[in-house]
Amino acid sequence: MEQLGYRSSDLTQLIGYKSRVSEIFHKKRKLTIDMVRALSKKFNIPAEMLIQ
């Protein structure tokens, strides 16, 4: 995400705890539908891209 100008700490506002963001990046936790919606809206990308 840093390549896009965002840090993982920036995502805590959308996803929740910093540890949860880390778990998602390391594929230890899946995105919830609420997380998908928030990320889709924030980054203006289709939710389908995040679901894959």
C-alpha positions in Angstrom: 0.0 0.0 0.0 2.9 2.3 0.5 3.4 2.4 -3.2 0.0 4.0 -3.4 0.7 6.6 -0.8 -1.1 4.8 2.0 0.4 3.1 5.0 -1.2 0.2 6.9 -1.9 2.6 9.8 -4.1 4.6 7.4 -6.3 1.6 6.9 -7.1 1.2 10.6 -9.7 3.9 10.1 -11.5 1.7 7.7 -10.8 -1.8 9.0 -10.3 -1.4 12.7 -7.4 -2.4 14.8 -3.8 -2.3 13.5 -3.4 -6.0 14.3 -6.4 -6.8 12.1 -4.9 -4.9 9.2 -1.7 -6.8 9.6 -3.6 -10.1 9.7 -5.4 -9.3 6.5 -2.1 -8.3 4.7 -0.6 -11.6 5.9 -3.7 -13.6 4.7 -4.5 -14.8 8.3 -7.9 -13.1 8.2 -10.4 -12.5 5.4 -12.1 -9.2 4.7 -15.7 -8.9 6.0 -18.4 -7.5 3.8 -18.3 -4.3 5.8 -14.6 -3.9 5.2 -15.1 -4.6 1.5 -17.7 -1.9 1.3 -15.6 0.6 3.2 -12.5 -0.1 1.1 -14.5 0.0 -2.1 -15.9 3.4 -1.3 -12.6 4.9 0.0 -10.6 3.8 -3.0 -13.4 4.0 -5.6 -12.9 0.5 -6.8 -15.5 -2.2 -7.5 -16.2 -4.5 -4.5 -15.7 -7.5 -6.8 -12.0 -6.7 -7.0 -11.7 -7.1 -3.3 -13.8 -10.2 -3.1 -11.6 -12.2 -5.5 
